Amino acid sequence: METIEEIVLRHSKRGMNLLREYMQEEYCRMAAEEILSWKKGNIFLTTGFYVAGYAETDGPAGTVVLAQALKKLGYTPVILTDEYCRGFFEMKDFQVVYMRMASNEEFCRNVLMKYQPVGMISIERCGKNIQDDYANMRGVSIKEHTAPTDLFFEMTRGTIPSVGVGDGGNEIGMGNVAEIITEKLQLVPCRVLVDYLVIATVSNWGAYGITAWLQKLTGEDVFVTFEEVEEYIRKTVEQGSVDGVTKEHVVSVDGFDMTVEKEIVEALREKIS
């Protein structure tokens, strides 16, 4: 019988299935259990990946799904992002902290002091790689378009627990398997570490997988319907987001149309029903 982790790795195109053998078997469950161990308080969620002048459709939807679940479970989600995602989270009434491209450790310290997060989660957010750059999947630098939200993870390593979700190798958290990415995928991997890494074919799906486990573990109704996901992605596209693969303002994610999104969401819903 297919597991939640197998569902979020369906249709693998970027080699995440190759990384699977180096991961714990139920890594989505482990991430969910870790989150549920955090005391009730503020949780930072960072997302937003720059593509051709805009934020891509992968990341924000997964962040909203997970953030809504956390809110229902008594946590207070705080979104960390940059200008390319402006407006994406206010429409769901989440607190948002916008980070400038030139923000530094002092900015991070002030934000940490203000919110005192109990944990941090990254979903499809570019992190600094082992060459000290921020790069897209083609290896092109996007440093001037990427606010360094990964600083929060590097500065609090070992003191604030963290979860990272990625689908390519250049996202925050992929530092956990950097050597394997270099060897197996021949990419320049992100160097940023997290306590719990979740991989998926599409990062949104990884966040959905964590959320499915949150429902399974707590018995609370915190998962979403496909209709809710589609509506949200459509609204972000109306505000400017693009498919990260096609670079077009269309309601699709990483080259997958909404029939595939529906397949994944409904498979997860069936798994936890």
C-alpha positions in Angstrom: 0.0 0.0 0.0 1.4 3.4 -1.0 2.6 5.6 1.9 2.2 9.4 2.2 5.9 9.7 1.4 5.4 7.7 -1.8 2.4 9.8 -2.8 4.4 13.1 -2.6 7.2 11.5 -4.7 4.9 10.5 -7.6 5.9 11.8 -11.0 9.5 12.4 -9.9 11.5 14.3 -12.6 14.4 15.9 -10.6 15.9 12.9 -8.9 14.2 13.2 -5.5 13.3 9.6 -5.8 17.1 8.9 -5.9 17.5 10.6 -2.6 14.7 8.6 -1.0 17.0 5.7 -0.1 19.1 8.1 2.0 16.0 9.4 3.9 14.2 7.9 6.9 11.2 5.9 5.7 8.5 8.1 7.1 10.2 11.5 6.9 6.9 13.4 6.5 5.7 11.8 9.7 8.9 12.6 11.5 8.6 16.3 10.5 5.0 16.3 11.7 5.9 14.7 15.0 8.7 17.2 15.5 6.3 20.1 14.9 3.8 18.7 17.3 6.5 18.6 20.0 6.9 22.4 19.8 5.2 24.4 22.5 2.4 26.6 21.3 3.8 29.9 20.0 5.0 31.6 16.9 6.3 29.5 14.0 8.2 31.0 11.2 7.4 29.7 7.7 9.6 31.0 4.8 8.8 30.5 1.1 8.9 32.3 -2.2 11.3 31.4 -5.0 12.3 33.9 -7.7 11.6 33.0 -11.3 11.9 35.4 -14.2 10.7 38.5 -12.3 8.1 36.8 -10.1 7.6 34.3 -7.3 6.8 30.8 -8.6 3.5 29.0 -7.8 5.4 26.3 -5.9 5.8 27.1 -2.2 3.2 29.6 -1.2 0.3 27.1 -1.6 2.0 24.5 0.5 2.9 27.2 3.1 -0.7 28.3 3.3 -2.0 24.8 3.7 0.5 24.0 6.5 0.1 27.4 8.1 -3.7 27.0 8.3 -3.3 23.6 9.9 -0.8 25.0 12.4 -3.3 27.8 13.3 -6.1 25.2 13.9 -3.7 23.3 16.2 -3.0 26.4 18.3 0.2 27.8 16.8 0.7 31.3 15.4 2.2 31.1 11.9 4.4 34.1 10.8 5.4 34.1 7.1 8.9 35.2 6.2 9.3 36.2 2.6 10.3 39.0 0.2 8.6 41.5 -2.1 7.9 39.0 -4.8 5.2 37.4 -2.6 3.6 40.6 -1.5 -0.1 40.1 -0.9 0.0 36.3 -1.2 -0.5 35.7 2.6 -2.4 38.8 3.7 -5.4 37.4 1.8 -5.4 34.5 4.3 -4.9 36.8 7.3 -1.4 35.7 8.2 1.2 37.9 9.8 4.0 38.6 7.2 7.6 39.8 7.7 9.1 41.1 4.5 12.9 40.8 4.3 14.9 43.0 1.9 17.5 41.7 -0.4 20.2 43.5 1.6 19.0 42.5 5.0 21.6 41.2 7.4 22.1 39.3 10.7 21.1 42.4 12.7 17.7 42.4 10.9 17.3 38.7 11.8 18.2 39.2 15.4 15.6 42.0 15.8 12.9 39.8 14.2 13.9 36.8 16.3 13.7 38.9 19.5 10.3 40.3 18.5 8.6 37.0 17.7 10.7 34.4 19.6 9.7 31.5 17.3 9.3 28.0 18.8 10.3 26.6 15.4 11.0 27.4 11.8 9.8 25.8 8.5 11.1 26.4 5.0 9.0 25.4 2.0 10.6 25.9 -1.5 13.0 28.7 -0.5 16.3 29.1 -2.1 19.3 28.8 0.3 22.9 29.7 0.0 24.8 27.0 -1.8 28.3 25.5 -1.2 29.7 28.2 -3.6 28.2 31.0 -1.4 25.6 31.9 -4.0 21.8 31.6 -4.5 21.2 29.8 -7.7 18.2 28.4 -9.6 17.9 24.9 -11.0 19.9 25.9 -14.1 22.7 27.1 -12.0 22.0 30.8 -12.7 22.6 33.2 -9.8 19.5 34.8 -8.4 21.3 36.3 -5.4 20.2 39.9 -6.2 16.6 38.7 -6.2 16.7 36.5 -3.1 16.4 37.9 0.4 18.6 35.8 2.7 15.9 34.2 4.9 18.2 31.3 5.2 20.2 33.4 7.7 17.5 32.7 10.2 18.2 29.0 9.9 22.0 29.3 10.0 21.9 31.7 13.0 19.7 29.6 15.1 21.1 26.2 14.2 20.9 24.0 17.4 18.8 26.5 19.3 15.5 26.7 17.3 14.2 23.5 15.7 13.7 23.5 12.0 12.1 21.7 9.1 12.9 22.1 5.4 10.9 21.1 2.3 12.5 20.9 -1.1 12.2 19.3 -4.5 15.5 20.1 -6.3 18.6 20.5 -4.2 18.9 24.2 -4.0 16.4 24.8 -1.2 16.9 25.5 2.5 17.4 22.1 4.2 19.1 20.3 1.3 22.4 20.8 3.1 21.4 17.7 5.0 22.0 15.6 1.8 24.5 18.0 0.0 27.1 15.3 -0.6 24.5 12.9 -2.1 23.1 15.7 -4.3 26.6 16.5 -5.6 27.2 12.9 -6.4 23.8 11.7 -7.6 22.3 14.8 -9.2 25.4 16.7 -10.2 24.0 20.0 -8.9 25.6 22.6 -6.7 23.5 21.9 -3.5 22.3 24.3 -0.9 24.5 24.2 2.2 21.8 25.2 4.8 21.0 22.5 7.3 17.7 21.7 9.0 16.7 19.3 11.7 14.2 17.5 9.6 14.2 17.4 5.8 11.2 16.6 3.6 11.7 15.8 -0.1 8.9 15.7 -2.7 8.5 15.9 -6.5 6.9 19.4 -5.9 7.6 21.2 -2.6 3.9 22.0 -2.2 3.2 18.3 -2.1 5.8 17.9 0.7 4.0 20.5 2.8 0.7 18.7 2.0 2.4 15.4 3.2 3.3 17.0 6.5 -0.2 18.4 6.9 -1.7 15.0 6.2 0.4 13.5 9.0 -0.6 16.3 11.3 -4.2 15.3 10.8 -3.4 11.6 11.1 -1.5 12.1 14.3 -3.9 14.6 16.0 -7.2 13.4 14.7 -8.0 17.1 14.0 -9.5 18.1 10.7 -6.7 20.2 9.3 -6.2 19.0 5.8 -7.6 20.8 2.7 -9.7 20.1 -0.4 -8.3 20.3 -3.9 -10.8 23.1 -4.6 -9.2 25.2 -1.8 -5.7 24.6 -3.2 -6.7 25.4 -6.7 -8.5 28.6 -5.7 -5.4 29.8 -3.8 -3.0 29.1 -6.6 -5.3 30.9 -9.0 -5.3 33.9 -6.8 -1.5 34.0 -6.6 -1.3 33.8 -10.4 -3.7 36.7 -10.6 -1.3 38.6 -8.4 1.7 37.7 -10.7 3.1 34.3 -9.8 4.4 32.0 -12.5 4.9 28.3 -13.1 8.5 27.7 -12.1 9.1 25.5 -15.1 7.2 27.2 -17.9 7.7 30.8 -16.5 4.1 31.5 -17.6 1.3 33.1 -15.6 -0.8 29.9 -15.6 -2.5 27.9 -12.9 0.0 25.1 -12.8 3.0 24.2 -10.6 6.4 23.0 -11.8 5.0 22.1 -15.2 2.2 20.0 -13.7 -1.4 21.1 -14.5 -4.2 21.0 -11.9 -5.2 17.5 -12.8 -2.0 16.2 -11.2 -2.4 18.6 -8.2 -5.9 17.1 -7.8 -4.5 13.6 -8.0 -2.0 14.2 -5.2 -4.4 16.1 -2.9 -7.1 13.5 -3.3 -4.7 10.6 -2.8 -3.5 12.2 0.5 -7.1 12.8 1.6 -8.0 9.2 0.9 -4.9 8.1 2.9 -6.0 9.9 6.0 -9.8 9.4 5.8 
